[in-house]
Amino acid sequence: MSIIVLDSVITCPRCSGSKSETMPADACQFFYECSHCRTLLRPNPGDCCVFCSFGSVKCPPIQQQSRCCG
C-alpha cells in the first residue's frame, strides 16, 4: 500500500496566489476560497475536486486509484 499525501499547495488561476492546505482524507472539497483575491474556486470539468484541479497533489481517493466522491 502506498503512502497517501494529504498536503497540497492550491494555486489560484486568477491571481496565482498559492497556499498549502491539508486535504480531507475521506471527502472531496468542491469549493475553495482563495485567501489572496477571494475568488471562489470550483473543480474544472472532469475533475472531482479543487485539489485535483488546482492542487500540487491530487486528492486521496485519486491517489489510491479509486473513485472519488461517488
C-alpha positions as CSV (number, residue, x, y, z in Angstrom):
1,M,0.0,0.0,0.0
2,S,1.4,3.4,-0.9
3,I,1.6,6.4,1.3
4,I,-1.2,8.9,0.8
5,V,-0.1,12.6,0.7
6,L,-2.6,14.9,2.5
7,D,-0.8,18.2,1.9
8,S,-1.3,20.1,-1.3
9,V,-0.5,23.6,-2.5
10,I,-3.5,25.2,-4.2
11,T,-2.7,27.8,-6.7
12,C,-5.4,30.3,-7.8
13,P,-5.8,30.5,-11.6
14,R,-6.9,34.2,-11.2
15,C,-4.2,35.7,-9.1
16,S,-1.6,33.0,-9.0
17,G,-1.6,33.1,-5.2
18,S,-0.8,29.8,-3.5
19,K,-1.3,28.3,-0.1
20,S,-0.5,24.9,1.4
21,E,-3.7,23.1,2.6
22,T,-4.4,19.8,4.2
23,M,-6.8,17.7,2.2
24,P,-9.7,15.8,3.8
25,A,-8.8,12.1,3.7
26,D,-12.4,10.9,3.3
27,A,-14.3,13.6,1.3
28,C,-14.0,15.8,-1.7
29,Q,-13.7,19.6,-1.4
30,F,-15.9,21.2,-4.1
31,F,-15.2,24.8,-3.2
32,Y,-12.2,26.7,-2.1
33,E,-11.9,30.5,-1.5
34,C,-8.5,32.0,-2.5
35,S,-7.1,33.7,0.6
36,H,-5.4,36.3,-1.7
37,C,-8.1,37.5,-4.0
38,R,-11.2,35.8,-2.5
39,T,-12.1,34.1,-5.8
40,L,-14.3,31.0,-5.2
41,L,-12.7,28.1,-6.9
42,R,-14.7,25.1,-8.2
43,P,-13.3,21.9,-9.9
44,N,-12.6,22.1,-13.6
45,P,-14.8,19.9,-15.8
46,G,-13.8,16.3,-15.5
47,D,-12.1,16.8,-12.1
48,C,-13.7,15.7,-8.8
49,C,-12.5,18.4,-6.5
50,V,-10.5,21.6,-6.2
51,F,-7.3,19.7,-5.3
52,C,-7.4,17.7,-8.5
53,S,-7.9,21.0,-10.5
54,F,-5.6,23.4,-8.7
55,G,-3.5,21.5,-6.2
56,S,0.0,20.3,-6.4
57,V,-1.2,16.8,-5.3
58,K,-4.4,15.0,-6.4
59,C,-7.0,14.1,-3.7
60,P,-6.5,11.0,-1.6
61,P,-9.1,8.8,-3.4
62,I,-7.5,9.6,-6.8
63,Q,-4.0,8.8,-5.3
64,Q,-5.5,5.4,-4.2
65,Q,-6.8,4.9,-7.8
66,S,-10.4,4.7,-6.5
67,R,-13.5,6.5,-7.3
68,C,-13.7,10.0,-5.8
69,C,-16.8,11.2,-4.1
70,G,-19.2,8.8,-5.6
